[in-house]
Amino acid sequence: MPEWFKGIVLPAQGAGPPLAEKLKFYILWLVFILRSKITGKKYVGSSRKNDSKKRLLAHNAGKTKSTKSGCPWILIHQEVCNDYTEARKRENFLKSGRGRKWVNENLKIN
C-alpha cells in the first residue's frame, strides 16, 4: 500500500463502497528495485500495477525473462510515481551510473 494511503479512515461497513472501489480510477506507477538472493544482483523495474507483491511473485515465478535466472528475488525498495513518464524517468535514472551510485549510498547495499 502506498505511503500516502496510511492514515485514511475507511468508511463504516455499509456506509458506501470501500476505499479501493472509490479510488480504482487512480492508477499509480511503481518503480522498484529487486535483489537476487542467489547472485546479489539488483534489478530496477517499473509497473503500473499498484501491488508490488504481485509483481514480485511474477518475477519469482520466472515470468520475466530478464530476472528468470536470479530467482528468488526480494523487494528492497519501491517508489510511487503519479504517471508513466515520471516512473520511466526515475527507472532510467536508477539504471544509470549516477543512479546506481545513489542506490548504493542511500539504500546501503552493494
N, C-alpha and C positions, 0 to 999 in steps of 0.2 A: 504494500500500500504506500503511495507517495507520502512524503513528509507532510505536505500541506493538508492531507486528509485528517491527520491527527487532531483531535480536539473538536471535530464536527459532531454535533449531537444528533443522533438518529431519532426520527420521529417514533412516538409510541406505536406499538403494534396496532394495526387497524386505523392508524391516523393518516394513511396515504401510502403511496408506493415507496419502497425502500430507496435509500440514498443512491445506490448504484443505478437503479432504474431512472432516477431523475437526472443523473449525470452521464447516462450512456452515450449521449451525443458528443461528449467532450473526450476526444481521443488524445492521450498523452503518448509522447515518444520517449523511449528509454535508450540511454547509452549505457552500456555495461562492460565490465571487464571480468573475464573469467581466468582462472589459473588452473592448469593441469596438475593433478595430484601426482601424476607419474613423471612427467618431463619438467615440470616447473615453469613451462612457457605460459605466456599470457595471450589472451585473445580479446580484442576490442570489437564490439559489435553494437548494432542498434536495432530497435524493433518498435513497431507501433502498437504492439500488444502490451497492455498495461500490466500484465502479470509476468514478472521476471522468473518466477518459479517454473511456469510452463515452458518458458524459453530455455531455461537451464536443463529441464528434463529432455527437451528436444535435442540439445547438444549432447547430453549424456547418452541418449538413445542411438547416437550415430547418424542422425538425420541430416546433419550439416557436414558436408564434405571436408571443409577446412578444419574442423575440430574432431573429426572421427577418430584419428589416431591418438589423441591425447586423453581419452576418457579414463577416468571420471574427471569432471571439471567442478570447480567450486566458484561461486559468485563472490568476488572480492570487493566490487564497487559498482554502484549504479547511480545515474543522474537522470532526472526527469527534465524533458525539454517540451516546449509548447508546440513546436511544429517540426516538420520533416527537415527543413533547411537548417534550423538550429541544431538538430540532432546530428545531421550529416557533417556539419562543420565541426562540431565537437568531436565526433568519431574520428574524422580525418586529422584533427589536431592531436588526439591521443595516440594516433598511429605514427605521427611524425617524430623526429628526433627530439625536439623540444617537449613534445607531449609525453614521450617515454620517460624523459628526464623528470617531468612534473609528476608522473605516476610514481616513479621510484622514490622521489623526495617526499611527496605528500602522503603516500599510502604506505610508506616504509616497507616496500617489497623490492626484491631484486629481479 
